[in-house]
Amino acid sequence: MIAAAKAYGRYFETLTPAALDDLERFVVPEVHFVDPFNDVVGSAAMRRILARMFADLPDARFTVTDVAVGEAGYLRWRFTGGRWTFAGVSELHFAADGRVRAHLDHWDAAGQLYARLPLLGSVIRAIGRRIGSASAR
């Protein structure tokens, strides 16, 4: 499973709009993909999400910083695109043939994305301060 996780990580590090045609080499047709904004089933749906990412952020890139395998595979990564940079972890579950059957992204959308938006960011930061001071009591 470590070889499959590393190969998948390399695929994401070299991902381009043209490379989306190779997605099915790495995921099963009924792959379950989840991130903070999406929860879809199917390689076609996953491809549409990734294509939209490149349409919105043509310079989008993932850098895999660590790979681990236990009952599942895990990729720790850093995303850069446009003015955005954030870190996360992808939890991977593999099919018997070594392709990914579930790709579950875990990253802090509130702290790494929403808090940096002009209007929404001030509200998110105020809520965070309020919750933080309440838990310190």
C-alpha positions in Angstrom: 0.0 0.0 0.0 2.9 2.4 0.6 3.9 2.2 -3.1 0.3 3.0 -4.1 0.2 6.0 -1.7 3.5 7.3 -3.0 2.4 6.9 -6.6 -0.8 8.8 -5.9 1.1 11.5 -4.1 3.4 11.9 -7.1 0.4 12.1 -9.4 -1.0 15.0 -7.3 2.3 16.8 -7.2 2.5 16.7 -11.0 -1.3 17.3 -11.6 -2.2 19.6 -14.5 -5.4 20.0 -16.5 -4.0 17.6 -19.1 -3.1 15.0 -16.4 -6.7 14.8 -15.4 -7.2 12.3 -18.2 -5.0 9.9 -16.2 -7.1 10.1 -13.1 -8.7 6.6 -13.6 -5.2 5.1 -13.5 -5.1 6.1 -9.8 -8.8 5.9 -8.6 -11.6 3.5 -9.1 -14.6 4.6 -11.1 -16.8 4.8 -8.0 -14.2 6.8 -5.9 -15.6 8.7 -3.0 -14.0 12.2 -2.8 -14.6 14.5 0.1 -13.1 17.9 0.9 -14.5 20.9 2.9 -16.6 21.9 -0.1 -17.5 18.7 -1.9 -18.7 15.2 -1.2 -19.0 13.3 -4.4 -18.9 9.7 -5.7 -17.4 8.9 -9.1 -14.2 9.6 -11.0 -16.1 11.9 -13.4 -17.3 14.1 -10.5 -13.8 14.2 -8.9 -12.3 15.2 -12.3 -14.9 18.0 -12.6 -13.9 19.3 -9.1 -10.2 19.3 -10.0 -10.8 20.9 -13.4 -12.8 23.6 -11.7 -9.9 24.2 -9.4 -7.5 24.7 -12.3 -10.1 27.0 -14.0 -10.2 29.1 -10.9 -6.5 28.8 -10.0 -4.4 28.0 -13.1 -1.2 27.8 -11.1 -2.6 25.4 -8.4 0.0 23.0 -7.1 0.2 20.4 -4.4 3.5 19.5 -2.7 3.4 16.3 -0.7 5.5 16.6 2.4 4.9 13.2 4.0 3.4 9.8 3.2 2.3 7.3 5.8 0.4 4.0 5.7 -1.6 2.3 8.5 -5.1 1.0 8.1 -5.3 3.7 5.5 -2.8 5.8 3.5 -2.1 9.4 4.4 -0.6 12.2 2.4 0.4 15.4 4.2 0.5 18.2 1.6 0.8 21.9 1.0 -1.4 23.6 -1.6 -0.5 26.8 -3.4 -2.5 28.6 -6.0 -3.0 32.3 -6.6 -2.7 34.1 -3.3 -3.7 31.0 -1.4 -1.4 28.6 0.6 -2.7 26.1 3.0 -1.8 22.7 4.4 -3.8 19.5 4.9 -3.9 15.7 4.9 -5.6 13.4 2.5 -6.8 10.1 4.0 -6.8 7.4 1.3 -8.5 4.0 1.2 -7.4 1.6 -1.4 -9.2 -1.0 -3.5 -7.7 -4.4 -4.0 -6.0 -3.3 -7.2 -4.1 -0.5 -5.4 -6.3 2.3 -6.8 -7.9 4.8 -4.4 -11.5 4.0 -3.5 -11.9 6.9 -1.1 -10.0 10.2 -0.9 -11.0 12.2 2.2 -9.3 15.6 2.6 -8.8 17.1 6.0 -7.9 20.7 6.3 -9.0 23.8 8.2 -11.1 25.8 5.8 -12.2 28.2 8.5 -8.7 29.1 9.7 -6.8 28.8 6.4 -9.3 30.1 3.9 -12.4 31.8 5.3 -10.5 33.8 8.0 -8.5 35.5 5.2 -11.5 36.7 3.3 -12.1 40.5 3.8 -15.6 40.6 5.3 -16.1 37.0 6.4 -12.6 36.9 7.9 -13.3 39.5 10.5 -16.4 37.6 11.7 -14.5 34.2 11.7 -11.6 35.7 13.7 -14.0 37.4 16.2 -15.8 34.1 16.7 -12.4 32.4 17.2 -11.4 34.9 19.8 -14.7 34.6 21.6 -14.5 30.8 21.7 -10.8 30.9 22.7 -11.4 33.2 25.6 -14.4 31.2 26.8 -12.4 28.0 26.8 -9.6 29.6 28.8 -11.9 30.3 31.7 
